[in-house]
């Protein structure tokens, strides 16, 4: 019976939390990489000063 409870906890708690956390970390990494790319491509633009 304890094995069933462990499987249920893993399926309902651990897997969804892991997916959400890895998705957030992936989005942060992609955003950081893309921002650096855009800043390097447009380094002489006056709009970068407005972007903060």
C-alpha positions as CSV (number, residue, x, y, z in Angstrom):
1,X,0.0,0.0,0.0
2,X,2.9,2.4,0.7
3,X,4.2,1.8,-2.8
4,X,1.0,3.0,-4.3
5,X,1.0,6.1,-2.2
6,X,4.6,6.9,-3.3
7,X,3.7,6.4,-7.0
8,X,0.6,8.7,-6.6
9,X,2.7,11.4,-4.9
10,X,5.3,11.3,-7.6
11,X,2.7,11.4,-10.4
12,X,0.7,14.2,-8.9
13,X,3.4,16.4,-7.3
14,X,7.0,15.6,-8.4
15,X,6.5,15.4,-12.2
16,X,4.4,18.5,-12.7
17,X,6.6,20.6,-10.4
18,X,9.7,19.4,-12.3
19,X,8.2,20.2,-15.7
20,X,7.1,23.7,-14.5
21,X,10.5,24.5,-13.0
22,X,12.5,23.2,-16.0
23,X,10.2,25.3,-18.3
24,X,10.8,28.4,-16.3
25,X,14.6,27.9,-16.3
26,X,14.6,27.2,-20.0
27,X,12.6,30.3,-20.7
28,X,15.0,32.4,-18.7
29,X,18.0,31.0,-20.5
30,X,16.4,31.6,-23.9
31,X,15.4,35.1,-23.0
32,X,19.0,35.9,-21.8
33,X,20.6,34.5,-24.9
34,X,18.2,36.3,-27.3
35,X,18.6,39.6,-25.4
36,X,22.4,39.4,-25.7
37,X,22.0,38.6,-29.4
38,X,19.7,41.6,-30.1
39,X,21.9,43.9,-28.0
40,X,25.0,42.9,-30.0
41,X,23.3,43.3,-33.4
42,X,21.9,46.7,-32.6
43,X,24.7,48.2,-30.4
44,X,24.6,51.6,-32.1
45,X,20.9,52.1,-31.9
46,X,19.5,55.0,-29.9
47,X,16.6,52.7,-28.9
48,X,18.8,50.6,-26.6
49,X,19.0,53.6,-24.2
50,X,15.3,53.7,-23.9
51,X,15.0,50.0,-23.1
52,X,16.7,50.1,-19.7
